[in-house]
Amino acid sequence: MRRLGIDIDTTKAFTSPVYKIELSLVGRLLSQDPELYGSILQQNPFVPAVLAACRDSVCDLQEIIAEGDQDKFVRFFNDNTRHFGDYCAEGMEATDALIEYLVHK
């Protein structure tokens, strides 16, 4: 968002409850001590592989979107859904409670 020059306050006018949750999580992370997070990330030997996997997934998604291939997107999405398995229902239940709170706040 920073690299795109997106103003956070402007986006809040168009937010869904899920976006509010995501934005809040990012805000929470960025409110923490950067020295601590830097140390954790730099000392964890698994971080480079995780970042490479994230980069590769973003590249795959970018290619799918550029091609406009809905079927390929559905396969990409479903592959991730299968990997998360039963946790999808658990995540839905947890965020339903957060959404309910945000909507009636």
Phi, psi and omega in degrees: 000321178298315182293334178271354180071029182278127178278121183300315181299323178296320182292335183296337178290343184242022189275147168266165177302322180294319178298320178300319179296313180299314180297320178296320179296318178295315178300320178297313179300315183286350176273354182274177182286114181296331178296318179295311181297320178299316179297315180301311183293318184284337180265351180273115184292347181272346185300315180303319179292322179294316179296321177296319178295320177297315179301315180296320178295319178297319178297318177299313181295320178299318179295317179299315181294317180298324179284339183068030185268095182298319180298319178294322177296316180300318177296315178302312180298311182295325176301317179290322177298315178298320180297319179286336174053228184296341180295337178302315180294320178296316178296321179296317180297315181296317182284334174301318179295319178294318180296316179303317178297314182295322182291325184258011181285000000 
